[in-house]
Amino acid sequence: MLILTRKLGESLLIGDDISITILNMRGNQIKIGVNAPKEVSVHREEIYRRIKASQDKKDTP
């Protein structure tokens, strides 16, 4: 795992067309903005796991 340090308003880039920007910090919460092409799905981990679990149920005979 790559670990990076960013300050408020700073960004990191993934590939040529995805950026993640630190928008706000309050206590132990950080608000981030993700800028990515429409064909790239962006989900919180817990939502992604729910989507995958639902797909797995549909695929099970």
Secondary structure by P-SEA (a helix, b strand, c coil): cbbbbbcccccccccccbbbbbccccccbbbbbbbbcccbbbbcaaaaaaaaaaaaaaacc
